[in-house]
Amino acid sequence: MYDVIVVGARCAGSPTAMLLARAGLRVLLVDRVTFPRDTFRNHAILSPGTLSLTSWGLLDTVIASNCPPVRTVTFDFGDGPLVERLDSREDGVDAIYMPRRYVLDEILVNAAITAGAEFRPAFTVTGLVWEHGRVAGIEGRSGGRTFTERASVVVGADGHRSVVGRAVEAPVVREHPVVTFGYYSYFSGVPVGGVEGWMTPETSLHLMFPTNDDLTCVAIQGPSSGYAAFKADIAAGFDAYLDQVSVVADRVRAGRREERWLGTGDLPNVVRQASGPGWALVGDAGCVKDPAPAHGISDAFRDAQSLSDALCAGLAPGADLDAALADYARVRDEEALPSFEAAVAAASLALPPEVYEMRAAMRAQLA
Ligand SMILES: Cc1cc2nc3c(=O)[nH]c(=O)nc-3n(C[C@H](O)[C@H](O)[C@H](O)COP(=O)(O)OP(=O)(O)OC[C@H]3O[C@@H](n4cnc5c(N)ncnc54)[C@H](O)[C@@H]3O)c2cc1C
């Protein structure tokens, strides 16, 4: 019998397991894959996520993976480039990092194991155990055998197709149709000065940033109406996107693509209720949204912290676990819904006039 079982061991699940284990709880962490393992998810960690990694003592390990620091973020929304120097930020984050997911997720899993969580890779959760109307454990299979494990709380950190979320029939709190599709790959010979982004309004978002192995990630996003045509001929589609921004095109064409294209038109926008009797959802399992503003990893870290705080209180002797779970759901909504709306708005690739006014004012200030 565990205090908590966490299903899914990436950005949401491993930090949840780590924080609970650090607090002395008995934690089982499972994932259907083994690590290190890449995933089709991009990996720009913005400053809230960087602050989480710092507070958990993990940022140095990310830095030690030879992931280059990003000290400037430059965006051109058709009004000329505007450079943000991170050392001018008030939150104290003077550099952010964009580690490959096979690097980041392994660091997170190892941190959970070091904290004392029991980790079972290659373990697929197939269903939940119910007792007296509440979730009381998981059913799963691994190595050709089936298993049943019990816990006071089961946490679904199993991504946007969450088995846990489906099994508990977590109600949808907010939903928005798919807005964009996205593709990215990794290039050598494309030097990049921090994060560089270009938006051609209502048409495309181009992003380049440095990552591990001396590679530059080049990503594009476009309206979902263009997905089928892009997918039918990715090379031609990418060329057409590059041609929209000549400064990107020249630099990318001078480099070499080192890995296959990764892409999808399946970028849903759904918020689900974050907890119920004996269960909770963190990360994409509870709130999946368009990746345009790159909030997903930071938000998964935030959920991990909020839920572990709530469970440490709720699992204390004599405490009211259901009240703690309800508290988590309330806090998660307060934190996640603004981020969700911001993601949907950013995904429209059409910025309101205030953004351009603010950028003009910042440019004037810098001049
Ligand atoms: C194209 C794209 C680009 C993105 N770019 C960025 C970005 O630049 N910056 C950013 O912050 N965010 C980005 N995001 C969002 C970010 O990647 C996600 O928000 C983040 O990965 C969510 O982490 P998670 O742990 O909740 O889920 P996931 O990363 O999906 O991990 C879920 C884990 O659960 C496991 N699992 C699933 N089902 C089971 C089961 N039945 N049994 C056991 N294990 C199971 C899976 O194997 C997986 O390891 C992007 C997303 C996409 C799709």
The ligand as a Gaussian input file, in Angstrom:
#p B3LYP/6-31G(d) Opt

LIG

0 1
 C        4.501000      20.096000     -30.412000
 C        4.591000      20.520000     -28.973000
 C        5.528000      21.472000     -28.609000
 C        5.601000      21.896000     -27.274000
 N        6.537000      22.838000     -26.937000
 C        6.653000      23.231000     -25.649000
 C        7.672000      24.138000     -25.245000
 O        8.509000      24.575000     -26.037000
 N        7.711000      24.519000     -23.928000
 C        6.814000      24.055000     -23.016000
 O        6.880000      24.444000     -21.844000
 N        5.860000      23.164000     -23.366000
 C        5.763000      22.743000     -24.653000
 N        4.807000      21.834000     -24.999000
 C        3.909000      21.321000     -23.962000
 C        4.655000      20.347000     -23.046000
 O        5.448000      19.482000     -23.804000
 C        3.661000      19.566000     -22.211000
 O        2.827000      20.487000     -21.538000
 C        4.387000      18.676000     -21.202000
 O        5.128000      17.692000     -21.884000
 C        3.383000      18.008000     -20.290000
 O        4.061000      17.086000     -19.488000
 P        3.261000      15.891000     -18.812000
 O        4.230000      15.236000     -17.900000
 O        1.975000      16.400000     -18.277000
 O        2.834000      14.917000     -20.003000
 P        3.709000      14.100000     -21.040000
 O        4.979000      14.802000     -21.361000
 O        2.773000      13.787000     -22.166000
 O        4.094000      12.745000     -20.279000
 C        3.126000      11.785000     -19.973000
 C        3.817000      10.487000     -19.582000
 O        2.791000       9.562000     -19.179000
 C        3.116000       8.279000     -19.669000
 N        1.878000       7.501000     -19.798000
 C        0.814000       7.782000     -20.583000
 N       -0.128000       6.839000     -20.451000
 C        0.347000       5.933000     -19.560000
 C       -0.169000       4.717000     -19.017000
 N       -1.375000       4.250000     -19.364000
 N        0.589000       4.034000     -18.132000
 C        1.821000       4.504000     -17.769000
 N        2.346000       5.647000     -18.257000
 C        1.627000       6.354000     -19.136000
 C        3.774000       8.548000     -21.022000
 O        4.599000       7.456000     -21.423000
 C        4.576000       9.820000     -20.732000
 O        5.901000       9.522000     -20.349000
 C        4.713000      21.369000     -26.316000
 C        3.772000      20.397000     -26.693000
 C        3.715000      19.973000     -28.000000
 C        2.713000      18.921000     -28.377000

